[in-house]
Amino acid sequence: MTRKSWGFAILAAWVLSLGWLVKREVFRPTGARLAAAALAVPPGALFYRLDAGSQQVGYSSTTIDTLTNSIRVETVQVLQVPALGTLHRTTARSTAMVSRALRLESVETKFDGDLGQFEAHGRVLGDTVLSIAIVVGHDSQTTRIPLRGPITLPSLLPLRLAFGGELRSGHSYTARLFDPLLITTRDVTVQVAAESTLVVSDSADLDSTTMTWVPEHFDTVRAFRIDHDATGVPTSSWIDAQGRIVLSETAGLSSERAAFEIVYENFKHRDTLRLARASADPPPGEIVPVTALAAGVRETPAAQPRLRLRLRWSNGDTLDIIQRGALDAHAATYQLPSHDTALARWLVPEPLIQSRDPRIAAQARQIIGREREPAAAAALLAHWVHRTVQRAPADEQGVPSAVRVLEQRRGDCNEAATLYVALARSAGLPARTVSGLLYLNGRFYYHAWAQVYLSDWVPVDPTFDQLPADAAHVPIAIDGLARQIELVPMIGRLKLEVL
């Protein structure tokens, strides 16, 4: 072989080797690329200060442990919000085990707040089924959620983006998420914006004058902004190359990475007595993060056909809420039970909404009898829940379950909405829960109600026997009962001025 031929042979071999390498790296399965990249996941703990406006209302932490064949991610979120002279504490903790390819394997969740306490123990079975055991007080139930492929948690989404090679400006990525607090799965689309440079504190020192911890040293971090609604609320987050959140903003709530002492010690030593006293008599337009019943309001509100609000956090935008027309204006084009595949999601059971339980099914049949007109059936169900469920403070033993509410026949708006949706679905009437604010006596209180599909989604409030529900209902979250966590972004930042 001549020297020239030998040179061509070496060049050809190099080209073939390069082509094989490119094929292996570019075209290998996503799981294999993730598994290799996840080897670089740094273990450790990060701490975040949660602020609503200029006031710290809580803290959170994320701890990552790298094991031989898996990664354990623990997230903790604590909120302590003053309302009506009392500090209301909500704690949410989840521990997830994920594979080296960042696929969810199991998750343990504990929630403790004003709406009750519960635990959820989930395990993914072969990427096709998520089995969840829900424990509320001394009761437990197991449900299975079919999956269309791998799922992840909202807290793991930044890791998935960083180590999946998705952090590219202008890139869009869709993931299937499981929310361990709402116990629901849904698709979320993430938009990756431009890269930025942020400054965060990495250590702190005690200021002897104010007796508070202040930043001592800072780090400059390069991070990408991602826009998404992984937690059910539009959010902008900045994440670094290791998939760690640097800063996150959700409406009026910000979560900023900082040194442990700044996050925890300053929060621990707040003047909580002053904060509680300052919230005892909220001014008009203030948001009260408890239900009207829990706040001591007992009267039934008069129907309000129209509510016009000015939103103070959004440059003075005006929002008009107008009550739907009379019920006969929403005549459905189908007879019960509905067989519309587009509405199938709101006809099947969910955790805590046991629409196929024999007790729920029997009660639904007894209420509507032979009625097959959807609007008429919706009204019958609303009247029955209103008459039957005694208004009383929520059961402190746990979050509302439709079966438990049916047995106890008492509770607040969460209980009424949960039971109503379960009865409606059992009758073949598409229904979903709604949570948000109720305008009453010049203030806005947390409230939950429902929606049923007739010719469109129509609000129904079984607590106050309204169908359609009036304009005093300001929806925030659809399909899943909100928690105090979802109202916090509005406290201290959003002012709803009634015009």
HELIX and SHEET records of a PDB file:
HELIX    1   1 ARG A    3  PHE A   27  1                                  25    
HELIX    2   2 THR A   30  ALA A   37  1                                   8    
HELIX    3   3 ALA A   38  ALA A   40  5                                   3    
HELIX    4   4 PRO A  154  LEU A  156  5                                   3    
HELIX    5   5 LEU A  157  PHE A  163  1                                   7    
HELIX    6   6 PHE A  260  PHE A  260  1                                   1    
HELIX    7   7 GLU A  261  GLU A  265  3                                   5    
HELIX    8   8 ASN A  266  LYS A  268  1                                   3    
HELIX    9   9 THR A  272  ALA A  278  1                                   7    
HELIX   10  10 ARG A  312  SER A  314  5                                   3    
HELIX   11  11 LEU A  327  HIS A  330  5                                   4    
HELIX   12  12 THR A  341  TRP A  346  5                                   6    
HELIX   13  13 PRO A  358  ILE A  368  1                                  11    
HELIX   14  14 PRO A  374  THR A  388  1                                  15    
HELIX   15  15 ALA A  402  GLN A  408  1                                   7    
HELIX   16  16 CYS A  413  SER A  426  1                                  14    
HELIX   17  17 GLN A  484  LEU A  487  1                                   4    
HELIX   18  18 VAL A  488  MET A  490  5                                   3    
SHEET    1   A14 ASP A 139  PRO A 146  0                                        
SHEET    2   A14 VAL A 129  VAL A 136 -1                                        
SHEET    3   A14 GLY A 116  LEU A 125 -1                                        
SHEET    4   A14 LEU A 104  GLY A 113 -1                                        
SHEET    5   A14 THR A  86  SER A  99 -1                                        
SHEET    6   A14 SER A  70  ALA A  83 -1                                        
SHEET    7   A14 GLN A  55  THR A  66 -1                                        
SHEET    8   A14 GLY A  44  ALA A  52 -1                                        
SHEET    9   A14 LEU A 253  ALA A 258 -1                                        
SHEET   10   A14 ILE A 245  THR A 250 -1                                        
SHEET   11   A14 THR A 235  ILE A 239 -1                                        
SHEET   12   A14 THR A 212  HIS A 228 -1                                        
SHEET   13   A14 THR A 184  ASP A 207 -1                                        
SHEET   14   A14 SER A 172  ASP A 179 -1                                        
SHEET    1   B 4 ILE A 287  THR A 291  0                                        
SHEET    2   B 4 ARG A 443  TYR A 453  1                                        
SHEET    3   B 4 ALA A 431  LEU A 440 -1                                        
SHEET    4   B 4 HIS A 473  ILE A 478 -1                                        
SHEET    1   C 3 ILE A 287  THR A 291  0                                        
SHEET    2   C 3 ARG A 443  TYR A 453  1                                        
SHEET    3   C 3 TRP A 457  VAL A 460 -1                                        
SHEET    1   D 3 ASP A 317  ILE A 322  0                                        
SHEET    2   D 3 ARG A 306  LEU A 311 -1                                        
SHEET    3   D 3 LEU A 496  VAL A 498 -1                                        
SHEET    1   E 2 GLN A 390  ARG A 391  0                                        
SHEET    2   E 2 ARG A 410  GLY A 411  1                                        
END                                                                             
